[in-house]
């Protein structure tokens, strides 16, 4: 059995400030940024991973956060040079860096471009000044527009605009206006998703007034029509592209393998010799991650066999066009009959299409994706 494709995720945990809706591993920067120390730590952790990687080819690199764009172009170049020197990279590798419009300008985008970054994911969230304030964003509407112009001016042909809807007291017209502005820049990729109140966030403790569900449904229906008119196709539950699907995220959603380095980063590795799937998690707090006595990893374990199917479905069912049914056994070491009863139940509830060739959620299944994936959760 062949191993799945392999990606590299690199986490940069610092932000200028923590947004009230954010449940990612991000920490407000209180002192100076330890750029050199952190880049050295990432390189050392990668050295630990190298024997397990062997000759496997890296399909994509994604630098996420936090706010990776707090780091200079020189730091990113040093890191990518180290990676290029020690790992086998795909000739057409996608290298993404997440950027906050309030931390970048054309000169910095140019430095990232020169370092080898070939895709930018820009965290705009909204173009509405009032909503940006409610969301705790550090950038203005003008800065978001200027950042998009700047990255295009530098030569980034592949970029993503990250946009949310269902914002506090947002009207239908405001949500659609946000979307129209984003689409006016002709992005090759758009992430458009609903604001949710995640546990352990300020918004979860102090919920803002959000639009009702029926209102959200109308935003989604009219918004998707607008997106389609601009030639972007929906390929994942909240991702749209014009022949520029995010290769890194596709690897996640197809249950591929990925190395995770940096504070709080998660990794997944398939071992065909033991027929097991392993997960790693790094220490979340930057201070712990940088503590040389702790050794980067907080967790390193194999996924229990009875949880593998659930984890597989949690990822693959997000894809609009589904995945070949034979991929299930190929990527999980399980026979299809292990989930036959759950598949039949999902089909009878009209949550998935007939599954002889492809495992694919229906429109109802995508709408109630949480209920669909829970069918595959282990009972014990």
C-alpha positions as CSV (number, residue, x, y, z in Angstrom):
1,X,0.0,0.0,0.0
2,X,1.4,3.4,-1.0
3,X,1.6,6.3,1.5
4,X,-0.6,9.4,0.8
5,X,0.8,12.7,-0.4
6,X,2.8,14.8,2.1
7,X,2.5,18.5,3.0
8,X,4.4,20.7,5.4
9,X,2.5,23.1,7.8
10,X,4.5,25.7,9.7
11,X,2.8,27.7,12.5
12,X,3.6,31.2,13.5
13,X,1.8,31.8,16.8
14,X,2.1,35.6,17.3
15,X,-0.4,38.3,16.4
16,X,-0.5,42.1,17.0
17,X,-3.7,41.4,19.1
18,X,-6.0,38.4,19.6
19,X,-9.3,38.7,17.7
20,X,-12.5,38.0,19.8
21,X,-13.7,35.2,17.5
22,X,-10.4,33.4,17.0
23,X,-9.9,29.9,18.4
24,X,-6.5,29.3,16.7
25,X,-3.3,29.1,18.6
26,X,-2.4,32.8,18.5
27,X,-0.8,35.0,21.1
28,X,-0.8,38.8,21.3
29,X,2.7,40.0,20.9
30,X,3.8,41.7,24.1
31,X,7.6,42.1,23.6
32,X,9.8,42.1,20.6
33,X,9.3,39.2,18.1
34,X,12.0,36.5,18.6
35,X,12.4,36.0,14.8
36,X,15.9,34.5,14.7
37,X,15.2,32.2,17.7
38,X,12.0,30.9,16.2
39,X,13.3,30.3,12.7
40,X,16.2,28.3,14.3
41,X,13.7,26.3,16.4
42,X,11.7,25.5,13.3
43,X,14.8,24.3,11.5
44,X,15.8,22.1,14.4
45,X,12.4,20.5,14.7
46,X,12.5,19.8,10.9
47,X,15.8,18.0,11.4
48,X,14.0,15.7,13.9
49,X,11.3,15.0,11.3
50,X,13.8,14.3,8.5
51,X,14.4,10.5,9.2
52,X,10.6,9.9,9.1
53,X,10.2,11.9,5.9
54,X,13.0,10.1,4.0
55,X,12.6,10.5,0.3
56,X,9.0,11.5,0.3
57,X,8.2,14.5,-1.8
58,X,6.6,17.6,-0.2
59,X,3.5,18.6,-2.2
60,X,2.8,21.9,-0.5
61,X,4.0,24.3,2.3
62,X,1.6,26.4,4.3
63,X,2.7,29.1,6.7
64,X,-0.2,29.8,9.0
65,X,-0.9,31.5,12.3
66,X,-1.2,33.7,14.1
67,X,0.2,36.2,11.7
68,X,3.2,34.9,9.7
69,X,3.4,38.3,7.9
70,X,4.9,39.7,11.2
71,X,8.1,37.9,10.1
72,X,10.4,39.6,7.7
73,X,11.1,38.5,4.2
74,X,14.6,37.6,5.2
75,X,13.4,35.2,7.9
76,X,11.0,33.5,5.6
77,X,13.8,33.2,3.0
78,X,16.2,31.6,5.5
79,X,13.5,29.1,6.5
80,X,12.6,28.2,2.9
81,X,16.2,27.9,1.9
82,X,16.7,25.4,4.8
83,X,13.7,23.4,3.6
84,X,14.8,23.4,0.0
85,X,18.3,22.2,1.0
86,X,17.1,19.3,3.2
87,X,13.8,18.1,1.7
88,X,12.6,16.8,-1.6
89,X,10.0,19.3,-3.0
90,X,7.5,18.8,-5.7
91,X,8.6,20.7,-8.9
92,X,5.2,22.5,-8.8
93,X,5.1,23.0,-5.1
94,X,2.5,25.5,-3.7
95,X,4.0,27.7,-1.0
96,X,1.4,29.7,0.9
97,X,1.9,32.5,3.5
98,X,-1.0,33.9,5.5
99,X,-1.0,37.7,5.8
100,X,-2.9,40.3,7.7
101,X,-3.6,43.5,5.7
102,X,-2.4,45.5,8.7
103,X,1.1,44.1,8.7
104,X,2.1,44.2,5.0
105,X,2.9,46.6,2.2
106,X,4.2,46.1,-1.3
107,X,7.9,46.0,-0.2
108,X,7.1,43.1,2.2
109,X,5.1,41.2,-0.4
110,X,8.0,41.6,-2.8
111,X,10.4,40.1,-0.2
112,X,8.1,37.1,0.3
113,X,7.8,36.7,-3.5
114,X,11.6,36.8,-3.8
115,X,11.9,34.3,-1.0
116,X,9.9,31.7,-3.0
117,X,6.4,32.2,-1.6
118,X,4.0,31.8,-4.6
119,X,0.6,32.1,-2.9
120,X,-0.8,34.6,-0.3
121,X,-3.9,34.0,1.8
122,X,-5.1,37.4,3.0
123,X,-7.2,37.6,6.1
124,X,-9.6,40.4,5.1
125,X,-12.8,39.1,7.0
126,X,-14.8,42.2,6.0
127,X,-14.4,45.5,4.1
128,X,-17.0,47.2,6.3
129,X,-15.2,49.6,8.8
130,X,-17.8,49.0,11.5
131,X,-17.5,45.3,11.2
132,X,-13.8,45.3,11.2
133,X,-14.0,47.2,14.5
134,X,-16.5,44.7,16.0
135,X,-14.2,41.9,14.9
136,X,-11.2,43.4,16.6
137,X,-9.2,43.6,13.3
138,X,-6.2,45.9,13.3
139,X,-6.6,46.8,9.6
140,X,-8.9,49.3,7.9
141,X,-11.0,48.7,4.8
142,X,-8.6,50.9,2.8
143,X,-5.6,48.8,4.0
144,X,-7.4,45.6,2.9
145,X,-7.9,47.0,-0.6
146,X,-4.4,48.4,-0.8
147,X,-3.0,45.0,0.3
148,X,-4.8,43.2,-2.5
149,X,-3.6,45.7,-5.0
150,X,0.0,45.4,-3.6
151,X,0.2,41.6,-3.8
152,X,-1.2,41.6,-7.3
153,X,1.3,44.4,-8.3
154,X,4.2,42.3,-7.0
155,X,3.2,39.3,-9.2
156,X,1.2,37.0,-7.0
157,X,-1.1,35.3,-9.5
158,X,-2.3,32.8,-6.9
159,X,-3.9,34.4,-3.8
160,X,-6.9,33.8,-1.5
161,X,-9.2,36.4,0.1
162,X,-10.5,35.2,3.4
163,X,-14.0,36.7,4.1
164,X,-16.7,36.0,6.7
165,X,-20.5,36.5,6.7
166,X,-23.1,36.3,9.5
167,X,-21.3,39.1,11.3
168,X,-22.8,40.9,14.4
169,X,-26.0,42.7,13.3
170,X,-25.0,42.4,9.6
171,X,-27.7,42.9,7.1
172,X,-28.2,40.9,3.9
173,X,-27.1,44.0,1.8
174,X,-23.9,44.4,3.9
175,X,-22.9,40.8,3.6
176,X,-23.4,40.9,-0.2
177,X,-21.6,44.2,-0.5
178,X,-18.6,42.7,1.2
179,X,-18.7,39.8,-1.2
180,X,-19.0,42.1,-4.3
181,X,-16.0,44.1,-3.2
182,X,-13.9,40.9,-2.7
183,X,-15.0,39.6,-6.1
184,X,-14.2,43.0,-7.8
185,X,-10.5,42.1,-7.3
186,X,-11.0,38.9,-9.4
187,X,-9.4,36.6,-6.8
188,X,-8.4,33.1,-8.1
189,X,-9.5,31.8,-4.7
190,X,-12.1,32.8,-2.1
191,X,-12.7,31.4,1.4
192,X,-16.2,32.6,2.3
193,X,-17.6,31.2,5.6
194,X,-19.9,32.0,8.4
195,X,-18.7,33.5,11.7
196,X,-19.2,30.9,14.4
197,X,-18.8,31.3,18.2
198,X,-16.0,28.9,19.1
199,X,-15.4,27.7,22.7
200,X,-12.6,29.5,24.6
201,X,-13.1,32.8,22.7
202,X,-14.2,36.2,23.8
203,X,-17.2,36.0,21.6
204,X,-18.2,32.7,23.1
205,X,-18.2,34.2,26.6
206,X,-19.8,37.4,25.5
207,X,-21.9,36.6,22.4
208,X,-22.6,39.4,20.0
209,X,-26.1,39.6,18.3
210,X,-25.8,37.5,15.2
211,X,-28.3,37.1,12.3
212,X,-30.9,34.3,12.6
213,X,-30.5,31.0,10.7
214,X,-33.1,31.8,8.0
215,X,-31.3,35.0,7.3
216,X,-28.0,33.1,7.0
217,X,-29.5,30.7,4.5
218,X,-30.5,33.7,2.2
219,X,-27.0,35.2,2.4
220,X,-25.6,31.8,1.4
221,X,-28.0,31.3,-1.5
222,X,-27.6,34.8,-3.0
223,X,-23.8,34.9,-2.2
224,X,-23.1,31.6,-4.0
225,X,-25.0,32.8,-7.0
226,X,-22.8,35.9,-7.1
227,X,-19.6,33.9,-6.7
228,X,-20.7,31.5,-9.5
229,X,-21.4,34.5,-11.8
230,X,-17.7,35.5,-11.4
231,X,-16.5,32.1,-12.6
232,X,-15.4,30.6,-9.2
233,X,-16.5,27.1,-8.5
234,X,-17.3,25.7,-5.0
235,X,-15.1,22.8,-4.4
236,X,-15.2,22.6,-0.6
237,X,-17.9,23.6,1.9
238,X,-16.5,27.2,2.2
239,X,-13.8,27.3,-0.6
240,X,-14.3,28.6,-4.1
241,X,-11.7,28.8,-6.9
242,X,-11.1,29.4,-10.6
243,X,-8.8,26.4,-11.3
244,X,-6.7,27.4,-8.3
245,X,-7.9,25.0,-5.5
246,X,-5.6,25.2,-2.5
247,X,-3.4,22.2,-2.8
248,X,-2.4,22.2,0.8
249,X,-6.0,22.2,2.1
250,X,-7.0,19.6,-0.6
251,X,-4.3,17.3,1.0
252,X,-6.0,17.7,4.4
253,X,-9.5,17.1,3.0
254,X,-8.3,14.0,1.1
255,X,-6.8,12.6,4.4
256,X,-3.2,13.1,3.2
257,X,-0.2,13.3,5.5
258,X,1.4,16.5,6.8
259,X,4.3,17.5,8.9
260,X,3.4,20.1,11.5
261,X,6.2,22.3,12.9
262,X,5.9,25.4,15.1
263,X,4.0,26.2,18.3
264,X,0.8,24.3,18.5
265,X,1.2,22.7,15.1
266,X,-0.4,19.3,14.4
267,X,1.0,16.6,12.2
268,X,-0.3,13.3,10.6
269,X,1.9,10.4,9.4
270,X,0.8,7.1,7.8
271,X,3.0,4.1,8.5
272,X,2.3,1.3,6.0
273,X,4.6,-1.1,7.8
274,X,2.5,-1.0,11.0
275,X,-0.8,-0.1,9.3
276,X,-1.2,2.8,11.7
277,X,-1.8,6.5,11.5
278,X,0.2,8.7,13.9
279,X,-0.5,12.2,15.1
280,X,1.8,14.8,16.6
281,X,1.0,18.0,18.4
282,X,3.6,20.6,19.4
283,X,3.6,22.6,22.6
284,X,1.1,25.4,22.1
285,X,2.6,28.3,24.0
286,X,5.6,29.8,22.3
287,X,7.6,29.9,25.5
288,X,7.2,26.1,26.0
289,X,7.9,25.4,22.3
290,X,11.1,27.4,22.5
291,X,12.2,25.7,25.7
292,X,15.1,23.5,24.6
293,X,14.5,21.1,27.5
294,X,10.9,20.1,26.4
295,X,11.7,19.0,22.9
296,X,8.9,20.5,20.8
297,X,6.3,17.7,21.0
298,X,3.5,17.6,23.6
299,X,1.7,14.7,22.0
300,X,2.8,11.8,19.7
301,X,0.3,8.9,19.4
302,X,-1.4,6.6,17.0
303,X,-5.1,7.1,16.2
304,X,-7.1,4.3,17.8
305,X,-8.5,2.1,15.0
306,X,-12.1,2.8,16.0
307,X,-11.6,6.5,15.5
308,X,-9.9,6.4,12.1
309,X,-13.2,6.3,10.0
310,X,-14.6,9.3,11.9
311,X,-11.4,11.3,11.2
312,X,-11.5,10.3,7.6
313,X,-15.1,11.4,7.2
314,X,-14.5,14.6,9.1
315,X,-12.2,15.7,6.3
316,X,-13.3,14.1,3.1
317,X,-17.0,14.8,3.4
318,X,-16.2,18.6,3.1
319,X,-15.4,18.2,-0.6
320,X,-18.2,19.1,-2.8
321,X,-17.5,16.5,-5.5
322,X,-16.6,13.8,-2.9
323,X,-13.8,11.2,-3.1
324,X,-13.5,7.8,-4.8
325,X,-14.9,5.2,-2.4
326,X,-11.8,3.0,-2.7
327,X,-9.8,5.8,-1.1
328,X,-11.3,4.9,2.2
329,X,-9.5,1.5,2.5
330,X,-6.4,3.0,0.9
331,X,-6.0,5.7,3.5
332,X,-7.4,4.1,6.6
333,X,-6.3,0.4,6.5
334,X,-10.0,-0.5,7.1
335,X,-12.3,-2.5,5.0
336,X,-15.4,-0.7,3.6
337,X,-17.7,-3.0,5.5
338,X,-16.5,-1.5,8.7
339,X,-18.7,1.5,7.9
340,X,-21.4,-0.1,5.7
341,X,-24.1,0.4,8.3
342,X,-23.3,4.1,8.8
343,X,-23.1,4.7,5.0
344,X,-26.5,3.1,4.6
345,X,-28.0,5.2,7.4
346,X,-26.5,8.4,5.8
347,X,-27.9,7.4,2.4
348,X,-31.4,6.7,3.8
349,X,-31.4,10.1,5.4
350,X,-30.5,11.7,2.1
351,X,-27.2,13.0,3.5
352,X,-25.0,11.2,0.9
353,X,-25.4,10.1,-2.7
354,X,-25.4,6.4,-3.7
355,X,-21.9,5.3,-2.8
356,X,-20.8,2.5,-5.2
357,X,-18.1,4.7,-6.8
358,X,-17.9,8.0,-4.9
359,X,-18.4,9.1,-1.4
360,X,-20.1,12.4,-1.7
361,X,-22.4,14.5,0.6
362,X,-25.7,15.8,-0.9
363,X,-26.7,19.4,-0.5
364,X,-28.6,18.4,2.6
365,X,-25.5,16.5,3.9
366,X,-23.4,19.6,3.4
367,X,-26.0,21.7,5.2
368,X,-26.0,19.3,8.1
369,X,-22.4,18.2,7.9
370,X,-21.9,17.9,11.6
371,X,-24.8,15.5,11.9
372,X,-23.5,13.5,8.9
373,X,-20.0,13.1,10.3
374,X,-21.3,12.2,13.7
375,X,-22.8,9.0,12.2
376,X,-19.2,7.7,11.9
377,X,-18.2,8.5,15.5
378,X,-17.3,5.4,17.5
379,X,-19.9,4.3,20.0
380,X,-17.5,3.3,22.7
